[in-house]
């Protein structure tokens, strides 16, 4: 891959491992290999302008090689009926009212602040959704569902009082737009990528203030705003154009990069996308 005879396109979802190296010492050489792949790619796709800025600063990428293509909720995520919600709650033994957190729990990740979130005082039960390892089962006063299929996840989103995002860093924050698509309020720590994607669609608290995060989540009201209008079909078309640009390099000298216009996909900070 690092010496590919074909032009490469690499997608970056976040740079967490690069930002907090001391917390990822056990990941061996994989982060370095990924970094080399990114540096040798003809195009690098990222989901937010915030992540693009990180890529410029931390990987030394030229701006004309980076294209922002936002992510989107799958069409399976839409508000479910009370009967569907009740069925999902029964399947996972959940209470009628609860706060929801969605993410991977295979390894402790200090940047997600899950341990602190579980230990923070709250009134409503906290449900953690995502694949787990034994360490997660030692978290106090939480309900773990394990892996949940998207159909059930949509019902769990729909039934939640609010979704909480406790991370101190994000590349995009896909659970947030999935929750909004299901009609569920979102409360998040102040993070550049989340602010770019969600802005007034979510309630923000100071980063890492988990007491304020849970208090705001418990005070959340419906109806929730709609998610950003960008769809996976939009993302697919934009991604195809990026691959077309890369493939064109096989048939001649490197073409001039088409200018990238700035468009807003979240109603706030604009992101770089392909103009056609």
C-alpha positions in Angstrom: 0.0 0.0 0.0 2.8 2.4 0.9 4.4 1.9 -2.5 1.2 1.5 -4.6 1.7 1.8 -8.4 -1.8 3.4 -8.4 -2.7 6.8 -7.1 -4.1 6.5 -3.6 -7.0 8.1 -1.9 -7.1 7.9 1.9 -10.0 8.7 4.2 -9.2 10.1 7.7 -12.0 9.9 10.3 -10.0 11.4 13.2 -6.5 12.0 14.4 -7.0 11.0 18.1 -4.0 8.6 18.1 -1.7 11.3 16.7 -2.9 13.9 19.2 -2.5 11.8 22.2 0.5 9.6 21.5 1.2 8.7 25.1 -2.2 7.0 25.4 -1.6 4.8 22.3 1.8 3.3 22.9 0.5 -0.2 22.6 -0.7 0.2 19.0 2.8 -0.6 17.7 3.7 0.7 14.2 0.2 1.0 12.8 -0.3 4.7 13.4 3.1 5.4 11.7 2.1 3.2 8.7 -1.2 5.1 8.5 0.5 8.4 8.7 2.9 7.4 5.8 -0.1 6.2 3.7 -1.8 9.6 4.2 1.4 11.5 3.3 1.7 9.5 0.1 -1.9 9.8 -0.9 -2.9 11.9 -3.9 -6.2 12.9 -2.1 -7.2 12.8 1.5 -10.8 12.8 2.4 -11.9 14.1 5.9 -15.4 14.6 7.3 -15.0 18.1 8.7 -13.0 21.3 8.1 -11.9 21.1 11.7 -10.2 17.7 11.0 -8.8 19.2 7.8 -7.1 21.9 9.8 -5.6 19.3 12.1 -4.3 17.4 9.1 -2.7 20.5 7.8 -1.0 21.2 11.1 -0.1 17.7 12.3 0.6 15.9 9.0 1.9 18.8 6.9 -0.6 18.1 4.1 -1.1 20.6 1.3 -4.5 22.1 1.3 -5.2 21.2 -2.4 -4.9 17.5 -1.5 -7.5 17.5 1.2 -11.3 17.4 0.5 -14.0 17.7 3.1 -16.9 15.3 2.6 -19.3 15.2 5.5 -20.8 12.0 6.9 -24.6 11.5 7.3 -27.1 9.2 9.1 -28.1 6.1 7.3 -31.7 6.0 6.1 -32.5 3.4 8.8 -32.4 6.2 11.4 -35.8 7.8 11.7 -38.2 8.2 14.7 -39.7 4.9 15.7 -43.2 4.2 17.0 -43.9 3.9 20.8 -44.5 0.1 20.2 -41.1 -0.3 18.5 -39.4 1.7 21.3 -41.1 -0.4 24.0 -40.0 -3.6 22.2 -36.4 -2.5 22.1 -36.4 -1.4 25.7 -37.7 -4.8 26.7 -35.1 -6.6 24.6 -32.3 -4.7 26.3 -33.9 -4.4 29.7 -33.9 -0.6 29.7 -36.0 1.7 31.8 -38.6 4.0 30.4 -36.5 7.1 30.7 -32.7 7.1 30.1 -29.7 9.0 28.7 -27.8 7.4 25.9 -24.1 7.2 25.0 -23.0 5.4 21.8 -19.5 4.3 20.9 -16.9 1.5 21.2 -16.1 0.1 24.6 -13.5 -2.4 23.6 -10.6 -0.5 25.2 -10.5 2.3 27.8 -10.1 5.6 25.9 -9.3 8.5 28.2 -10.4 11.0 25.5 -14.0 9.7 25.6 -14.2 10.3 29.4 -16.6 7.3 29.8 -15.2 6.3 33.2 -15.7 9.8 34.5 -19.1 10.0 32.9 -20.3 6.8 34.6 -19.1 8.1 38.0 -20.8 11.6 37.6 -23.9 12.1 39.6 -27.2 12.2 37.6 -30.9 11.5 38.1 -31.6 9.5 34.9 -30.1 6.1 34.2 -27.2 6.1 31.7 -27.2 3.5 28.9 -23.9 2.8 27.1 -24.4 1.3 23.6 -21.5 -0.4 21.8 -19.3 -3.5 21.7 -17.6 -4.1 25.0 -14.7 -5.9 26.7 -14.5 -7.0 30.4 -13.2 -3.6 31.6 -16.5 -1.9 30.6 -18.5 -4.2 32.9 -16.8 -2.7 35.9 -18.2 0.7 35.2 -20.6 1.7 38.0 -24.3 2.6 37.7 -24.6 2.1 34.0 -26.4 -0.3 31.6 -24.4 -1.9 28.9 -26.2 -3.2 25.8 -23.2 -4.5 23.9 -23.4 -4.4 20.1 -26.8 -3.2 18.8 -28.0 -3.6 15.2 -29.0 -0.4 13.5 -32.7 -1.2 13.5 -32.6 -1.6 17.3 -30.3 1.3 17.7 -32.8 3.6 15.9 -35.4 2.6 18.5 -33.0 3.2 21.4 -32.2 6.6 20.0 -35.9 7.3 19.6 -36.6 6.3 23.2 -33.8 8.2 24.8 -34.3 11.4 26.7 -31.1 12.7 25.1 -27.8 11.6 23.6 -24.7 12.6 25.4 -21.3 13.1 23.8 -18.6 13.2 26.4 -15.5 13.1 24.1 -12.9 15.8 24.2 -12.2 15.4 20.5 -14.1 14.2 17.5 -13.6 13.9 13.8 -17.3 14.2 13.0 -19.6 12.8 15.6 -21.8 10.4 13.6 -24.0 9.3 16.6 -25.1 12.9 17.0 -26.6 13.2 13.5 -28.1 9.7 13.9 -29.8 10.7 17.1 -31.2 13.9 15.5 -32.5 11.9 12.6 -34.5 9.8 15.2 -35.8 13.0 16.9 -33.6 12.8 20.0 -31.9 15.9 21.5 -28.1 16.0 21.6 -25.9 17.4 24.3 -22.2 17.6 23.7 -18.9 18.9 25.0 -17.6 21.9 23.1 -15.4 20.3 20.3 -14.6 22.1 17.0 -15.8 19.3 14.8 -19.1 18.9 16.7 -19.7 22.7 16.7 -19.1 22.7 12.9 -21.5 19.8 12.2 -24.2 20.6 14.8 -24.0 24.2 15.9 -27.5 25.2 17.1 -28.8 21.7 16.5 -27.2 20.6 19.8 -26.7 22.0 23.3 -23.0 22.5 24.1 -21.2 22.7 27.5 -17.6 23.4 28.3 -15.3 20.6 27.2 -14.9 17.9 29.9 -17.5 19.4 32.2 -19.4 16.2 32.7 -21.6 17.5 35.5 -22.9 20.3 33.2 -23.2 17.8 30.3 -25.5 15.4 32.3 -27.5 18.3 33.8 -28.1 19.8 30.3 -29.0 16.3 29.0 -31.6 15.8 31.7 -33.0 19.2 31.0 -33.3 18.6 27.2 -36.6 19.1 25.6 -38.2 17.7 22.4 -38.7 18.2 19.6 -35.1 18.0 18.5 -33.9 19.9 15.5 -33.5 18.0 12.2 -30.1 16.7 11.3 -28.0 18.5 8.6 -29.5 17.9 5.1 -26.3 16.2 3.8 -27.0 12.6 2.8 -24.9 9.5 2.2 -25.9 9.8 -1.5 -24.3 13.3 -1.5 -21.2 11.9 0.2 -21.0 9.0 -2.4 -21.2 11.4 -5.3 -18.5 13.7 -3.8 -16.3 10.7 -3.0 -16.7 9.3 -6.5 -15.4 12.6 -8.0 -12.4 12.5 -5.7 -11.5 9.0 -7.0 -12.0 10.2 -10.5 -9.5 12.9 -9.9 -7.0 10.3 -8.6 -7.7 7.8 -11.4 -7.0 10.5 -14.0 -3.4 10.6 -12.8 -2.9 7.2 -14.3 -3.3 8.5 -17.8 -1.1 11.5 -18.0 0.7 14.2 -16.0 -0.9 15.4 -12.8 -3.8 17.7 -13.7 -4.3 21.0 -12.2 -6.4 20.7 -9.1 -9.9 22.0 -9.6 -10.6 24.9 -7.3 -12.5 23.9 -4.2 -15.4 26.1 -3.2 -16.7 26.6 0.4 -20.2 25.5 1.2 -22.0 25.1 4.4 -23.4 21.7 5.3 -24.3 22.4 8.9 -25.5 26.0 8.7 -22.3 27.3 10.3 -18.7 27.0 9.5 -18.2 26.2 5.8 -16.3 23.2 4.6 -14.2 22.6 1.5 -15.9 20.4 -1.1 -15.6 19.6 -4.7 -17.5 22.1 -6.8 -19.0 19.7 -9.3 
